[in-house]
Amino acid sequence: MSDSKTATRAGQVHDILRADILRGDLAPGEPLRLAALAAKYDASMSVVREALGRLAEHNLAVLTPNQGFRVVEVSRSDLLAITELRVMLEGEALRHSMEHGDVHWEAAVVSAHHVLERATFTLDDEPGTTQEWSDAHHAFHVALVSACDNARMLALTNSLRDGAELYRQLSGSSDHFRERDIPAEHRELMELATSRDPSAVEALARHLQRTTDDVLSTGLLE
């Protein structure tokens, strides 16, 4: 297989593995065996190894000497660390977006929010949110900060958002989660951001902290 085809296939396997981890199909701490994954995804071990390396770069997998790769563990301290950094960095990225974003950025935010509002939120027979809503939710938060002119800040916020998604899926079992008006929170973010209202940064911080509080209230983290 040529280098370009290997890279393309590694990207495909990475995307599948990432989705499986974020959905919880691959549980926190679960071993990621090269041979088993190669057989499952009909890919070479070198392709799987490259995909796992990318996951490790984004803190969704870890490589332990003599043990190989495994899905990253979850913990209360890790969630608090992720939230603290997201509030700082994603808030600053949003501030940059409001300063530098043009009408195309505004349209992207409004469009992403439109899709999010119309996505099916939950299903009665499945835990957590639907994949449709999770994808739309991710796209909306990406759109909010997409006009940020600091590429490294954006890369960090994207990595932190992936790590946070592992925890967000746990929030569905929280009573607080079911009591929240999450659509209203997203609508507020869309309206404040596109109005270039500085209070959008505080609204984002509240939104992120509420999800963290929901996860902590489940008692699932040590």
N, C-alpha and C positions, 0 to 999 in steps of 0.2 A: 504493500500500500504506500502511495506517495506521501510525502510530508504534508501536503495540503489536504489530502483525503484523511490522513490520520488526525490532523488538527480538527477537521470538520466533524469527524466521527466522535472524537473526544469531546467536542462541544455538545454534541447531541446527547451523549451518555451523561455528561455533566448536568445538563438541563433535566434529564429524567431523574437522576439521583437527587438533585437539589429538590425537585418537586416531591419525591418520595420522603425525603427527610422533613421538609416543611409541613407535609401533611401528617407526619407521624407514622407513615407506613414502615419507615426505618426508625426505630426508637432510639432515644438518647442513650449513648453508651454501647449501642449494638455494633459488633464487629463488622467490618466491610471487607470481606474476603475477596481477593483478586480473582481467583479461579471461579468462585461461585457467581460473582457479578459478571464476569466475562461470558459465562455460559448463559446466564439469565438474559443479558442484553445482546447476545450474539456479537460480541466484540472481542478483540484481542486483549491480552492482559496489559500490553503497553498502552493501549487506548484507555483502559479502565484506570491504570495507574496515573495517567496524565489527568483524567477527569477528577480523580480523588485528590490529586495535588492542587487542582483549582479550588475544590471544595475546602481544602485545608487553608488556602490563602484567604478565604472568606469566612473562616472560623465556623464552618459547618461540619468539619471533620478534623480529626487530630491523628497524627502519626506518632506512635509510641515505639521506641527501639525494641526490636525482637518480638513485637506483637502485631505490627502492621497498623492499618487504618481502622478507625471506628468513628461512629457518629459522636459529635461533641456531647458532653454531659450537660445537664441543666442544674442550676442551683440558685438559691435566693441571692447570694452575693453576686453571681454573674448577672442576673437580671437587673439588680440595682446598679451595677457598673454600666451595663448597656444603656439603661434608661438615663443615667446621669450624662453619658456622652451624647446620646441622641438629643436630649434637651439642649445641650450646648451647641453641638455641631449642626444638627438639622435646623435648629432655630436660627443659627447664623446663616446657614445656606438659604433659608426662606427669606431672611432679611436681604441678602444679596439678590435673590430672585425678584423681590419687589422693587429693588432699586434699578435693576438692569433689564428686567423683562419687558418685552414689547407686546403689541397686540396679539402676536402669534402665541406668546407664552400665556396670555390671558385666555385665549381661545382653547389652548391645550388643557388648561386647568378646568375650565368650564366643561369641556368635552369629557374629560376623565371623570369629573364628578357626575355628569349625566349618566355615563355608563354604570358608575358605582351605585347610584340611586336606583337603577333599574335591575341590578343583579339580584338574584335570589340569595337572601341572607343565610338562612339555615333550612335544614330539612328535618322533619320530625323523627326520622329513623336514623339520623347520622349525627355524631357529636361534632361540636365546633361549627365553623362557618363552611359554606360550600366552596369548592375550588373556583367556581365562577366569581363569587364575591371576593375571595382572597386575591385572585388575580387583578380584579378591578380596584381593590383597596390598595394593592401594591402600586398599580399604575397611577392612581390618584396622588399618592404621596411622592412618587417620583416626579410627577408633573409639577407639583408645588415648588420644588426646588430646582427644576430643570434649567432655569435661567441664571442660576448661580455661576459666576465667572471664575470660580476657583475649582479646577478639575480635581485636585487632590481632596478637597473637602467633600466633593460629590462622591468620590470613590469611597471615602470613609463612611459617609452616611448610608450608602448602598450596602456596604458590608455590615454595618450595625443593624440596618433594617432587616437583613436576612437573619441575623442572630436573634433579633426580637421576635420574628415570626414564629420561631420555635415555641416561644413562651405565649404569644398571643393565642395560639391554638388551645392552650390550656385554660384560657380565661372563659371559655364557653360554659364551663361547669360552675361558674361563680354566680351567686344570686345577684351580686352587684352588676354583673354583665347584663343580666336579663332585665334589670331595672333601668339601665342607661338608655338614653335616646341617642344612639350612635349616629343615625342619619342626620340629626340636628347638629351634632358636633362637626361632621364633615361639611355640612352646608355652611356653617359658620366659618369654617376655615376657608372654603372657596370664596365666600363673599368678602371676608376681610382681606384675603390675599389679593384678589383682583381689584379691590378698592385701594390697595397699597396702604392699608391701615396698619401701623406699627403694632397694634394690639394682636395682630395675627400670630406673632411670635409667642405671646403669652397663651393664646388659645391653643397653639400647637403643644406647648409644654403641658397644659392641663390635660389635653387629649392623651398624650403619651403616658402621663402619670396615672390617669384613671385606669388605663389598661394594665399597667403594672400593679396597681392596687387590686384590680380584679384577680389577677393571677395569684398574688400573695394571699388573698382571702380564701383561696381554694384549699390552702394547707398542703399542697402537693410538693412544695419545694422545701428543702432542708437548708 
